[in-house]
Amino acid sequence: MDVHTTLKQAREQAGLTLEKAAECIGISGASFSRMENGLSKVTTDRLEMLAALYEVSASALVEGCIVTKPSTIDMDRLKLVVEAVQRVVNQHNVQPSPSKMAMAVSELYRLEINHIVNDATAEFDPQRHVGIINAMFS
């Protein structure tokens, strides 16, 4: 994927219109459109501004592999998942390997992400996962 296509994808992923993104970096919508369509070059300064605007790394834009930064909500949810797993591990009085803990946390976090994708306002409920965690560590 070329940088121009990646720029458009990153802008759309960030939820910005072409006009709003152009305004944020101080150029016209027409100039921005030409840049996204590969009709004009992307300067390193603009690339850095766009990376900051889209909350991705400039190298991700160049390489075409956009990975967004986790939000505070994501990090808070991950913390709650880790705490839930640790509580069950403590109840079972086991000492799992780091890889088993990592697998449990990543699997529960994946399930939790799927849950909040369907209901973005859902609060974390560790009871939703206790059966799975118990099965992993009993």
ZISUL-V207971 format. One record per pair of residues at least 4 apart in sequence whose ideal C-beta (glycine too) atoms are under 6 Angstrom apart, sorted by the first residue. I is the first residue (numbers start at 1). J is the second residue. Records with the same first field share a line. If there is no record, write none. Layout:
I=J, J
//
This chain:
1=5, 6, 64
3=42, 62
4=36, 38
6=61, 64
7=36
8=36
10=54, 56, 66
11=16, 21
14=54
16=20, 21
18=29, 32
19=29
22=27, 29, 32
24=53
25=49
27=31, 32
34=39, 40
35=40, 42
42=46, 47
47=58
48=58
50=54
51=56, 57, 58, 61
55=68, 69
56=60, 66, 68
59=63
60=65, 66, 67
70=74, 75
77=112, 124
78=109
80=124
81=105, 108, 109, 112
82=105
84=126
85=104, 105, 133
88=133, 137
89=94, 137
92=137
94=137
96=100, 101
104=136
108=129
115=122
116=120, 122
129=133
134=138
//
